[in-house]
Structure formats: structure tokens, C-alpha cells
């Protein structure tokens, strides 16, 4: 009996050590992730990629640096590498939804960590010029933050409502498109719209996929959906789709 008690105490101590170590790793990874986004603002894509990879090496379960690495690789025109990073980011968000927590406190702590990470993403997004794409990303980040905050306020729910963020699906769709994988791009653009119907860029990009695959009526419909969100569509694209769909 005495040895059983000692064994259980050792397990509890080890679990506490692992948890503390994991949280410390996440903090170190966040520092590298911030450096990555600072390099992105300077358009230092290679240095940004190294910083994001350093964050991933510290904490391979941290979703955000995978997204950053994908962005850096897209700017470097390393599209297959961008796809790998974005796919891992997407899968980590998917896996979080099915994550099992031992108690409500652990689930709440996970949500608080997500809030911290989204606040950092919001800060990074606001620090650059507010292009239409950045404005859309900022709106999506704020909506996700609000949803997580409401979950925290509800209290003891141990299940996660998390889904793959629209901006991840959109980025992955664009990486697929640049690699000529139109069917995969179409799937991810549709996933973006399912997560955020106001994502004008996703509607526009889906219109391009439809146009490229000869579905001109669907292309026209998607382009109209993009315009309804306020997205500024390319006049030449609109003209080409109209000519083909008549």
C-alpha cells in the first residue's frame, strides 16, 4: 500500500512538472512567433520562416507559427512547403475540437491561452497597413475571440466549440491554387465560407476556381456573393465571367 501511494504521488508530481514544462515551452514559442511576425512586417521572409520554425521546434502543438510559416513560404514562392505548414495548422485546430480535458478548469485554461494568442494576432494585424485583407482578418479574429470569451463566461463546459479558423482555410486554399490543385483549393474556399460567410476574398477566389474549371454560372454567382460582402472584384475577371456565362 505504501509503495502504491508513493507511486501515485510520483505520477502526480511528474504530471505537474510536464504541465509546467509545456506552459513554459509555449511561452518560449510565443516569443519566437512574435519575432516571426516582426520579420514579416519587414518583408524579411527567410528570417521570418526561421523564427516560425524555431517556435514550432519548441512547441510542435502551437498552431499559430504553422500559419506564419505558411505565409512566409508563400511569399518565398515555396508553395509545397506552405501547403505542408498550413495543413498542419488546420489539423491542429481540428484536433483541438476533439481534445479531452480532465476537468473544467483545464478546459478554461486552454480557452484563456487561446485568448492570449488571439490577442497577439490582433495586435500584429493592427500593426500593419489596414488593407481589405487585413480588415477581414481582424474582423474574423475579433469574432473568434468573442466566441471564446463567451465560452469562458458560461463556465463549466468541458467541450470545445473550436473549428478551423476561416483565415487558415483561405490561406490553404490559396496555396493549393498556386500549386494547381484546384479541387483542393475549391474545398478549402468552401470551408472558409462555411466558417465565415462574409469572407469576400473566399467568394472571389471560388469564382476564379469555377471559371478555371468551366463552371461559368457558378463563377458568376460566387462573384456576386463576393461583391455583396464589399469585396472589390477585378473588373476584368467580372467581364470575362459575364461573357462566358451569357
Number of C-alpha atoms within 10 A of each C-alpha: 6 6 8 9 10 11 12 11 12 12 12 12 12 12 12 12 12 12 12 12 12 15 14 14 18 20 15 15 25 23 15 22 28 20 17 27 26 17 20 20 15 10 13 16 21 17 18 28 25 18 25 29 22 19 29 22 13 18 20 17 18 21 20 24 30 28 24 25 31 30 26 28 22 20 16 15 14 16 22 16 17 27 25 16 22 28 18 18 26 21 12 18 19 15 13 18 14 12 11 13 14 8 11 14 14 13 21 23 12 16 19 15 14 16 18 14 17 17 15 15 19 19 12 16 18 14 11 10 10 13 9 14 14 15 14 18 20 20 15 20 20 16 13 19 20 13 14 20 16 11 18 18 11 9 12 13 15 17 16 18 12 16 14 19 19 25 22 22 25 25 24 30 29 25 27 22 20 17 15 11 13 20 14 16 25 23 16 24 28 21 20 27 19 12 17 16 16 20 26 27 25 31 27 27 24 27 29 25 22 22 20 12 12 14 16 22 17 18 28 25 17 22 27 18 21 24 15 13 14 13 21 14 16 10 9 9 17 17 11 13 24 14 10 14 15 8
